Amino acid sequence: AQQPVLCSDTKPTNGPVYIEIDASTPTPTVTPKACQVIQGASITWISNTKAFSLRFADRGNPGGKGLPKDPSSSPSSNGKQQYNINARADEGEYQYEVMIAGKSMDPAIIIRKSQ
């Protein structure tokens, strides 16, 4: 399988991407703030150690119907915390919040139609 690359905020890709949540500092960060993908791409949120939860706004989970609006991370085999979806929902912008270590951030996922 392809190794995921850090998601781009300018160039949508259909390969697997990851979004990095860094809670090692007092003010957590999410990179990138806006992740652009082609419909169907795999997106994984990764945090080094701390568990996190996501809360998707009105449009719901960019993974599509039936997926939770407020999923939580789970530990992966390498000891990191992660949550994964395939971006199967309609194209457009999906606002969401990341909650980690009692702090919240407001990034977005942007889904584009495949060319």
N, C-alpha and C positions, 0 to 999 in steps of 0.2 A: 504493500500500500504506500501511497505517497506520504511523505512527512508533511504535516501541516506547516504552513508558513504564517508569520504574523500578518493579520488582516490589514489590507490597505484602506485608507480613508479616501482615496481618489480613484483607484483602478479596480473595478469589480473583477473577481476571479471566480472560476468554477472549481478550482482545486480546494483541498481541505485547508482551512485557516484556523488560527486561534486568536483569542483575545486575552490579553494578559491583565490580571488583577493583582496589583502589588500592594500588600498591606504591611510591608516591612517598615513603613514610615508612619508617623502620627496621622498624616493625611493620605489615605489610600488613593491610588490612581488606577485608571482603566486605560489601556492602550490597544487599539486606537479609540478615540471618542466616537467616531462614526465608522462602522465596518461595512464596506461595500462588497456584496457577493452577487454572483449570478444564481438565479433560482436553482435550488437543488444542492448547492454547495454545502459541505459539512462545516459547521462552526463549533469550536470547542472553547469554552471559557476555562481558563486555568489560573489557579492561585497556588502559590508555593506551599503554604502550610495551613492557613486559616480557612475554615468553611465559609461559604458565602451563599446568599440567595439572590435571585433575580426577581424583579416584578415588572412584567410587561404591561404597558398602558392599554388603552381601549382596543387597539387593533389586535391584541392578543399575542400569542407566541409565534415568532416567525417560522417555527417548525411546522405550523399548520394546525388544522382543526384537531381538537381532542387532546392537545398537549397543554400542560398546566400553565396558567398565567403567572404563577409564583413558584417556580421550581427552585430546589436547593441543590447545592453541589454534593458530590459523593467522592470518597477517597479513591484514587486510582492506584494501580499497582506500583507506580513509582513514588508513592507517598504524597503526591500533590492532590489538591482538591479540584474536581472538574465537573462540567456539565456540557453535554453535547447535543446538537440537533442537526438535522438536514433542513436547509431553508426552503421548505416546500410551499410556504404560504404565498399569497399574491404579491406582485411587485409593489414596492413602496417603502416608506420609512416606518420603522418599528421603534418607538421610544421605549426605553426601559430604565429601571433603577437597579443598581447593584448595591446590596447591603452587605457590608463586611466589617467586623470589629466595631459594630455600633455606628458606623458611618455610612452615608449613602451618596451615590454618584449617579449622574443622569446621561448615559451615553445612548447611542442608537445603532440599529442594524438597518442597512439599506439594501433591499433586494431589487435586482434588475432582471429583466427578461433576458434569456440567452439570445445571443445575436444570431 
